[in-house]
Amino acid sequence: MSLSDLKSALPDYAKDLKLNLGSVIGNSDLPAQQLWGTVLATAIASRSPIVLRELEPVARENLSPEAYTAAKAAAAVMAMNNVFYRTRHLLSDHEYGNLRAGLRMNVIGNPGVDKVDFELWSFAVSAINGCGMCLDSHEQVLRKAGLDREVIQEAFKIASVIQATGVTLDAEAVLAE
């Protein structure tokens, strides 16, 4: 299925999502690796089988094998980190922040692709998973690396539209049963 097929699968009440899919993916100014890595990582983070099944082949076509693996790794490590750091942040007892995490996250230091791309994908996944600490941390790294706010916003626009598309299509699939 192509991007246009995915848009066509959306119900009429989700016309805004159809338009937004076309603009945030089809008309993105991001370089191909940043774009398709963000798409793949957020499709995984969306937890939508429909969205992942339809966007993964297009992402695979547009990414090197190393970038494809790194985007999946960003989704995996951030699934763990977002729960851990979001929980630490939400707890009233701030002493948890002084404890050693003790979790392996080696891929962040050596993702196999440009570190900025990996940080962007991690940031986008963190947007879906709602971890403010991770969002702030990755945003600071991206800004320090010279990315403009518009580029960073592009990543969370993609995340928001992919997440909404997954929620909508999964709900429609359940309602059709």
C-alpha angles and dihedrals in degrees: 000000000000128000088264090054091051090051090049090054091062115097121247093256088063095058090130090059091051091053093043094050088055093049103040095044106018096044102030120142091208117114111261096255093050092045099047094039088054091047093050096043093048093043087057092045091050088067089216112140090198095053094043093047092052101040100039096074092051091047091049090053091052100043133069113242089255093052092045091054093043092052090052089047090052090054091048100047093042091051085063099037095046092057093044098046095037089054092048090051095047097049114099090218102080091188087088086072089064094055122095111258094217093195124130114241101156093142090070090063095043111021097159093241137065106309092227091058092049091048090051091052091047090050092051092049089049089055090058093044093046101231108156094187092054092044091053093045096050093041091055091051091049093048091047088052089056103258114149121234089247091061092047091047089052088062095053091044088057090047093050095049094045091048092049091047091052093048092049098045093044091050091049091050091053093046091050092057 
